[in-house]
């Protein structure tokens, strides 16, 4: 069975954000009243058993989580990042390897693990962004130097996790905004494949009204949508597995579901029958629990 077949056969899964600006933000309900703490303390509060139970209850076949987004905080250690950024272990990259712990919790349930990465690195941090070589205004575009540094961080993760991670959804690989080209995307692809030659790679060029491929070698399309109303026309989009990612809440990482369980069941069936797989973005609490309302709606997808 190919890696694309494996994703397709899993049919659908859950995607979540776990970021300092969300779970470590006292103003966000997903913080659960914990206040702002050291990033290490936040990551240590994540109970992987609670995540696994949420995913088991709804019947998800796979799970995506963000390694980082925009800032310097990462959910797992990375010596390459620390060397380039000038940070100490635990200062930006969590000392706990949350990715490895999540894998250990999900593997007995047969739930595949995928990771979210970005194409713009820690651009928002005033000191670390310049050390990597990419800051605002981002429309100036990425440089080869930045891409090679950022790909080296990705490679360390990819090699560490090997076949425990089935694929990578890399955001912010924008051709117009960040001036990415196939040549500039190649280092990310090579980093993913060095860790696991069978890992799937997708590189996001933004939200569109249809499914489209962004990079000549990508294995599945990112398929970012804001709503659940677009069905793929075929299983493969220019040779890449059809895939969809969209939020259940009003926007990303928000509580509640805009869609009934009945609609989710119908929509998922339509995507699957057309040859695609779907991931639904859900709200993840600081302690690793997924929004119960969203889990209840998703639980109807596999119902009899």
C-alpha positions as CSV (number, residue, x, y, z in Angstrom):
1,X,0.0,0.0,0.0
2,X,1.4,3.4,-0.9
3,X,1.5,6.3,1.5
4,X,-1.2,8.1,-0.5
5,X,-3.4,5.0,-0.4
6,X,-2.9,4.9,3.4
7,X,-4.1,8.5,3.7
8,X,-7.0,7.9,1.4
9,X,-8.1,4.7,3.2
10,X,-8.1,6.6,6.5
11,X,-10.8,8.8,5.0
12,X,-10.8,11.7,7.5
13,X,-9.1,13.1,10.6
14,X,-8.7,15.9,13.0
15,X,-6.4,18.9,12.8
16,X,-5.5,21.2,15.8
17,X,-3.4,24.2,16.6
18,X,-1.3,24.1,19.8
19,X,0.5,27.5,20.0
20,X,1.7,30.0,22.6
21,X,-0.8,32.6,21.3
22,X,-3.7,30.2,21.9
23,X,-3.2,27.7,24.7
24,X,-0.8,30.0,26.6
25,X,-2.9,33.1,26.2
26,X,-5.1,34.0,29.2
27,X,-7.6,35.8,26.9
28,X,-8.3,32.6,25.0
29,X,-10.8,30.1,26.5
30,X,-8.6,27.2,25.3
31,X,-6.1,28.3,28.0
32,X,-8.6,26.9,30.6
33,X,-7.8,29.7,33.0
34,X,-4.2,28.6,33.4
35,X,-2.9,32.1,32.7
36,X,0.4,32.8,30.9
37,X,3.2,30.5,32.0
38,X,6.6,29.4,30.7
39,X,6.1,27.7,27.4
40,X,7.6,24.5,28.9
41,X,4.9,24.5,31.5
42,X,2.2,24.8,28.9
43,X,3.6,21.9,26.8
44,X,4.0,19.8,29.9
45,X,0.3,20.4,30.7
46,X,-0.7,18.5,27.5
47,X,-2.2,15.2,28.5
48,X,-1.8,12.9,25.5
49,X,-4.2,10.4,27.0
50,X,-7.0,13.0,26.8
51,X,-6.2,13.7,23.2
52,X,-6.2,10.0,22.3
53,X,-9.5,9.5,24.0
54,X,-11.1,12.5,22.1
55,X,-9.9,11.0,18.8
56,X,-10.9,7.5,19.7
57,X,-14.4,8.7,20.6
58,X,-15.0,10.4,17.3
59,X,-13.4,7.7,15.1
60,X,-10.7,9.9,13.5
61,X,-8.3,8.0,11.2
62,X,-5.4,10.5,11.4
63,X,-4.3,13.6,13.4
64,X,-2.4,16.7,12.5
65,X,-0.9,19.1,15.0
66,X,1.2,22.3,14.6
67,X,4.9,22.2,15.5
68,X,4.8,26.0,15.5
69,X,3.4,29.0,13.7
70,X,5.0,32.4,13.2
71,X,6.7,32.7,16.5
72,X,9.7,31.0,18.2
73,X,7.9,28.5,20.4
74,X,8.0,24.8,19.2
75,X,6.3,21.8,20.8
76,X,9.5,19.7,20.7
77,X,13.2,20.2,21.2
78,X,15.4,21.1,18.2
79,X,19.1,21.7,18.5
80,X,19.4,23.1,15.0
81,X,16.8,25.8,15.8
82,X,18.6,26.7,19.1
83,X,22.0,27.0,17.3
84,X,20.6,29.4,14.6
85,X,18.3,31.3,16.9
86,X,20.8,31.6,19.8
87,X,18.4,30.1,22.3
88,X,18.9,27.6,25.0
89,X,17.1,24.3,25.2
90,X,13.7,24.9,26.6
91,X,13.8,28.6,26.0
92,X,12.0,28.5,22.6
93,X,11.7,24.8,21.8
94,X,10.0,22.9,24.5
95,X,12.2,20.4,26.5
96,X,9.4,17.8,26.3
97,X,9.1,16.0,22.9
98,X,5.3,16.3,22.6
99,X,5.3,14.9,19.1
100,X,6.9,11.6,20.3
101,X,4.5,11.5,23.2
102,X,1.5,12.0,21.0
103,X,2.7,9.3,18.7
104,X,3.0,6.9,21.6
105,X,-0.6,7.6,22.6
106,X,-2.1,7.3,19.1
107,X,-0.2,4.4,17.7
108,X,-2.0,1.7,19.7
109,X,-5.3,3.1,18.4
110,X,-4.2,3.0,14.8
111,X,-4.4,6.7,14.4
112,X,-1.8,8.1,12.0
113,X,0.2,11.2,13.0
114,X,0.9,14.1,10.6
115,X,2.6,17.4,11.4
116,X,2.1,21.1,10.4
117,X,5.1,23.2,9.6
118,X,5.5,26.6,8.0
119,X,7.3,28.3,5.1
120,X,7.9,31.6,7.0
121,X,9.7,30.4,10.1
122,X,9.8,32.5,13.3
123,X,9.3,35.7,11.3
124,X,7.3,37.4,14.0
125,X,10.0,37.3,16.7
126,X,12.0,40.6,16.7
127,X,15.4,38.9,17.4
128,X,15.1,35.3,16.1
129,X,13.3,36.2,12.9
130,X,16.3,38.2,11.6
131,X,18.7,35.5,12.6
132,X,16.9,33.1,10.3
133,X,16.7,35.9,7.7
134,X,12.9,36.4,7.2
135,X,10.9,39.1,8.8
136,X,8.1,41.6,8.0
137,X,7.4,42.8,5.5
138,X,7.2,39.3,4.2
139,X,6.2,40.3,0.7
140,X,9.9,41.0,0.1
141,X,10.1,37.2,-0.4
142,X,12.2,34.4,1.1
143,X,15.9,34.0,0.4
144,X,17.9,30.9,-0.3
145,X,19.7,31.4,2.9
146,X,16.5,31.5,4.9
147,X,15.1,28.4,3.2
148,X,18.2,26.4,3.9
149,X,18.3,27.4,7.5
150,X,14.6,26.6,8.0
151,X,14.8,23.4,6.1
152,X,17.7,22.3,8.4
153,X,15.3,22.7,11.4
154,X,12.7,20.6,9.5
155,X,15.3,18.0,8.7
156,X,16.2,17.5,12.3
157,X,12.6,16.8,13.2
158,X,11.9,14.6,10.1
159,X,15.0,12.4,10.8
160,X,14.1,12.1,14.5
161,X,10.6,11.0,13.9
162,X,11.2,8.9,10.8
163,X,8.2,6.7,9.8
164,X,6.3,7.7,13.0
165,X,5.2,10.8,11.1
166,X,3.2,9.9,7.9
167,X,3.3,13.3,6.3
168,X,3.8,17.1,6.5
169,X,1.5,20.0,5.7
170,X,3.7,23.0,5.2
171,X,1.9,26.3,5.4
172,X,3.0,29.6,3.9
173,X,4.7,28.3,0.8
174,X,3.2,31.3,-1.2
175,X,4.4,31.9,-4.7
176,X,3.1,35.5,-5.0
177,X,3.4,36.7,-1.4
178,X,6.6,35.0,-0.3
179,X,8.0,34.5,-3.9
180,X,8.5,30.7,-3.5
181,X,9.5,28.7,-6.5
182,X,9.9,24.9,-7.0
183,X,13.6,25.4,-6.5
184,X,13.0,27.2,-3.1
185,X,10.6,24.5,-2.0
186,X,12.9,21.7,-2.8
187,X,14.9,21.8,0.4
188,X,11.7,21.2,2.5
189,X,10.8,18.3,0.3
190,X,14.3,16.8,0.6
191,X,14.2,17.3,4.4
192,X,10.9,15.4,4.7
193,X,12.0,12.6,2.5
194,X,15.4,12.2,4.4
195,X,13.4,11.4,7.5
196,X,11.0,9.1,5.9
197,X,11.1,8.4,2.1
198,X,7.4,7.4,2.3
199,X,6.2,10.5,4.1
200,X,3.8,12.7,2.2
201,X,4.6,16.3,1.7
202,X,2.2,19.2,0.8
203,X,3.1,22.9,0.5
204,X,0.4,25.4,0.9
205,X,-0.2,28.3,-1.5
206,X,-3.3,29.7,0.3
207,X,-7.0,29.4,0.1
208,X,-8.6,28.8,-3.3
209,X,-12.0,27.8,-4.7
210,X,-10.7,24.5,-5.9
211,X,-8.2,21.8,-5.2
212,X,-4.8,22.6,-6.7
213,X,-1.2,21.5,-6.6
214,X,1.4,24.0,-5.6
215,X,4.8,22.2,-6.0
216,X,5.7,19.7,-8.7
217,X,6.7,16.9,-6.4
218,X,4.1,17.3,-3.6
219,X,2.3,14.0,-2.7
220,X,-1.0,15.5,-1.6
221,X,-2.6,18.9,-2.1
222,X,-3.0,21.2,0.9
223,X,-6.7,21.9,0.0
224,X,-7.2,24.7,2.5
225,X,-10.8,26.0,2.5
226,X,-12.7,28.2,4.8
227,X,-15.9,26.2,4.4
228,X,-17.0,22.6,3.8
229,X,-18.6,22.9,0.4
230,X,-16.0,21.9,-2.3
231,X,-15.8,18.3,-3.4
232,X,-12.7,17.2,-5.4
233,X,-13.3,16.3,-9.0
234,X,-11.0,13.3,-8.9
235,X,-8.7,11.4,-6.5
236,X,-5.5,12.9,-7.9
237,X,-4.8,16.6,-8.7
238,X,-2.0,16.6,-11.2
239,X,-0.7,13.4,-9.6
240,X,-1.2,14.5,-5.9
241,X,-3.7,12.9,-3.6
242,X,-6.8,15.1,-3.2
243,X,-7.1,16.4,0.4
244,X,-9.1,19.0,2.2
245,X,-8.5,21.0,5.4
246,X,-11.2,23.3,6.8
247,X,-12.3,24.6,10.3
248,X,-15.4,23.3,12.1
249,X,-15.7,26.5,14.1
250,X,-16.3,30.0,12.7
251,X,-12.6,30.2,12.0
252,X,-9.5,28.2,12.9
253,X,-9.0,26.9,16.5
254,X,-12.5,28.1,17.6
255,X,-15.0,26.3,19.8
256,X,-18.2,24.9,18.5
257,X,-19.3,23.4,15.2
258,X,-21.0,25.3,12.3
259,X,-22.0,21.9,10.9
260,X,-24.3,19.2,12.2
261,X,-23.1,15.7,12.5
262,X,-25.5,14.7,9.7
263,X,-23.9,17.2,7.4
264,X,-20.4,16.1,8.3
265,X,-21.3,12.6,7.5
266,X,-22.7,13.5,4.1
267,X,-19.9,15.8,3.2
268,X,-17.2,13.4,4.2
269,X,-18.8,10.6,2.3
270,X,-18.9,12.8,-0.8
271,X,-15.2,13.7,-0.5
272,X,-14.3,10.1,0.0
273,X,-16.4,8.9,-2.9
274,X,-14.7,11.4,-5.1
275,X,-11.3,10.0,-4.0
276,X,-10.3,12.6,-1.4
277,X,-9.5,12.6,2.3
278,X,-10.5,15.4,4.8
279,X,-9.1,16.9,7.9
280,X,-11.3,19.1,10.2
281,X,-9.8,21.8,12.3
282,X,-11.0,21.6,15.9
283,X,-10.4,23.6,19.1
284,X,-7.8,22.0,21.4
285,X,-7.7,22.8,25.1
286,X,-4.4,23.4,26.9
287,X,-4.7,20.0,28.6
288,X,-5.0,18.1,25.3
289,X,-8.8,17.7,25.2
290,X,-10.6,18.4,22.0
291,X,-13.8,20.5,22.1
292,X,-16.5,18.0,23.2
293,X,-19.1,19.7,20.9
294,X,-16.9,19.2,17.9
295,X,-16.1,15.6,18.9
296,X,-19.8,14.9,19.2
297,X,-20.5,16.2,15.7
298,X,-17.6,14.3,14.2
299,X,-18.7,11.1,16.0
300,X,-21.6,10.9,13.6
301,X,-19.4,10.5,10.5
302,X,-18.7,6.8,11.1
303,X,-22.1,6.1,12.6
304,X,-24.2,3.2,11.4
